[in-house]
């Protein structure tokens, strides 16, 4: 009897393990999408066989330095600072070919942060170069839809820590936090980040959505031998550079330490305008 119980438990464990590790096509737009698959194996098939998933690879900098959370940098006024939280919503407005003909006009949002650099942003057919339209924020329709309406793997679902500002029951008063910057500043220049030396920039609201940025990118064809972590084989990818220093360009952190939801209008507008220089083509 004991041996039968052990056999039964082993069988259940094996089935659970197989289920958790099931490989297949995880792209819902593919013809052979497998909703039970947990890991993409590059087998997705599309109506146009030249169509493949497109990934965005981000490269994070603080001016000429590689950007990391909890590393020390200087602002433009010489104050030593470090970031312990940094993220923003990047909206994809569309893709265009070299003749400015639209090849994808679907809207997509990504929650960008320094410890992640691979994001799936759409599908394209075989093409060497594309022009991407991006903006920082969430469009004025989705900005007032409850995060509860989205699946947990969607960047617009509820996040921890929160990226959503929900005041009252009327959705018109809701907003995602488009830009979240938190950290410490050595305000008294003693070389120590003290507990009361913090800065918090939380910016959201329809009026703070950024301009649309057009970025040229070379399309990389990721073959079956691709070994980039997070990018599935048989896909395409493009690259962009992000300069996090541009967000706080010409802002004296020790004297401009807080804005939430655009409460400090002048500071919030300056940060949003600075974002015009955040995204650039990767060479």
N, C-alpha and C positions, 0 to 999 in steps of 0.2 A: 504493500500500500504506500509506504514512504517513497519507494522508487518511482511509483506512478505519479505521485505529487511532484516530485523533483522534475520528472520528465515534462509534466504539464507546465510547471513554472518556467522551465527552460524554453519550452515552445512559445509561451506567451511573451517572454523577454525577447526572443529572437524575432517574433512578429513585430513587436514594438520598435525594436532597433532598426529593422528593415524599413518600417513605415517612416521613422524619423529621418532616415538617411536616403529616402527614395529620390532617385535622380530622374530627370525628365525635362520637358519644356515648361518653364515657369512664366513665359511671356503670354499674357492674356489675349494679345492681339494675333497670336500665331494660330495656324490651322490645327495644329496638334497640341494645343495647350493642355497641360495635365494639372488640374487643380490640386492633386494629391502630391505632386512633386515638391520637394523641399529644396533641392539644389539643381540649378540649371546645368545641363550637360552639353549645351550647344546644338541640340537636335531640332530646335524650332524651325518650322516650315511656314512660309508665307505665300500668299497668292502670287506675288511677284518674287521669284526665287532670288532676285538680287537685293531684296529688302532684308535688312538686318537691324537688330537693336543698336541704338547709338548711345554711347556712354560719354559723359563729361569727366575729364580728369583735371583736377584743380591743383595748382602749385602755389603754396602759401609763402608770402614774404613779408618782412617788415623792412621796407626800403631794399637794401641789397642783402639783408640777412634772411635766412630761413626763419619763418615765424613759428613759434611754439607757445602754447599756454604755459604760464608760470616761469617764463624766461624774462630777464630784465632788458629793457630798452630805454631810450630817452625820447621824450616828446620834443617838439620844436623849440621849447624854451629851456631845455637842459634838465628837466625834471626826470628823475629815474622812475620808471613805471613798470608794472607787470600786469598781464591780463590773466584772470582766472576763469573767465567765461567770454566767449566771442562767437557770435553766430549771426546770420542774416538769411532772410528768405530771398532766393533768386528765382525770378519768374522767367520762363522761356516763352517768348511771344511768337516765335516762328523761325523757320529756316528758309534761306533763299539760295539759288544757284548763282553762278557767275554772271548770269544775265538778269539778275534781280527778279527771277520768276520764283514764286512761292512753291516750295516742295513739302512744306509741313506748317500748317497754321494752327496746330493745336496748342493750347495753353497748358503749361506744366510748371510745378513749383518744386524747388529743392530747398532743404534746410542746410545751409552751408556752415561748416565749422572746421577748425584747423586739424582736428584729429581724424578727419575722413576726407578722402580725395577722389572717390569714384562714385558717380551718380548716373543712373539711367535716365535719359531725357527724351527719348523718342525712337523713331525708326526712319531710316532713309534707304534709298537704293544706291547702287554703285555711282559714286561721284568723288572727284578728287578734292574739291574745295567747296566750302559752304560759308555763307554769311549768316550768323546767328543774331537774333534780336533778344536781348536780355533786359530785365529791369529788376530793381531791388524793391521788394514789397510783395503784397498779395493784391490781386485785382479787386476792384470795388464791389464785385458780386460775391466772390468767394470770401472776401474779408468779413462778410456779415452772415456767414453760414456757420452753424455750430460745428466745432471740431468732432462732436459725437457722430456726425454724419459720415465720417471717413473711417476706413479700416485702419487698424493700428499701425500698419506698415506705411501709411501715407504720411508725408511730412506735415500735412494740414490737420492730422488727428491730434488728440491731446498729447503733449510732451511733458517729460520730467527732466529738468525743471520746466515750468510752464513757459510757453511762448505765445500765450493768448490772454488778452485783456477783456474781461466780460463784466461790464458794469450794468446792472439791472437786467430786466427781462426782454427789453426791446433790442433786437439784433442790430439796429442802426447804431447803437452805442457800443457795439463790440468791435474789436480789432485784434488782429495778430500783431505781435511785436516784430516789426520788420527788421529792426536792427537791435541786437543785444550786445552791449559791451560792458563788462564789469572787471574791476581790478583794483590795484593799489598804486598809490603815488607817494613817493618820498617827499612830502610837502615841506618838511623842515630841513631837508638836505643833510640828514644825519647818517645816511647810508642804511637806514632800517625802515622796513615797511611796518608801521605801527597799526594797531587795530582800528584807529579812527581815521586812517588815511586811505579812504576808499573813494572810488568813482563809479557811478552807475549811469549808463546811458541806455534807456529803453525807449525806442521810437516806434510809434504805430499810429494808424489813422489814415484815412483815404488821402488827406492833403499831403502826406509825407511819402507817397509812392514816388519813386525816382523817375528820371528820364529813361527813355529806351536807348540802350547802348547797342551798337552794331559792331560785331567782332568777326573778323575774317579768320578762318581756321582751315588747316589742312586736315583731311580726313584720313585716319589710319585704319587700314584693314587688318583686324585681329584674326589671324588664321587659327587653325586648330592647335597650333603650337604655342599660342599666346599664353604667357605665364604671369600676366599682371593680376595681382590679387584683386578680386571684386569685379573683374571684367570677364564675361563669359566668352568662350571661344566662338568663332564664326559671328563676329560682331564688328561694328565700327566704333571709333572713338575720336574725340577732338580734345584739345588742351587749351586751358586759359590760365593766366597768371592773376593772382590776387595780392594786392599790396595793402595789408591791413593798416600800415602807417598812414595811408591816405585818408582814412576815416577820421583821424584826429588831427589832420593837417592844420597847422596854425591855431590850434586850440591849446590854451594854457591849462593843463589838466588840474594843477593844484588850485586854480581859481575858478574852474568850471567843472564842478564835480558831479552834477546830477541833472538829468532830465528824464521824465517818465511820461510816456504817452504823448510827448510833445509839450509837456508842462512848461518847460523853459523854451519858449518858441524860438528865440534867436539862436540858441545853441542847437536845438533840434534841426532847424533849417540849415545851419552851417554844416552839420554832420551829413545831412542828406545831400547837400550840394557837393561836399567832399567826395561822395561816393561816385561822382562822375569820373574819378581817377582810380577807382578801386579795381576795375576789371580791365585787362589788356590781353592782347594776342600773345600766345606763347611761341617763342622761337627756339 
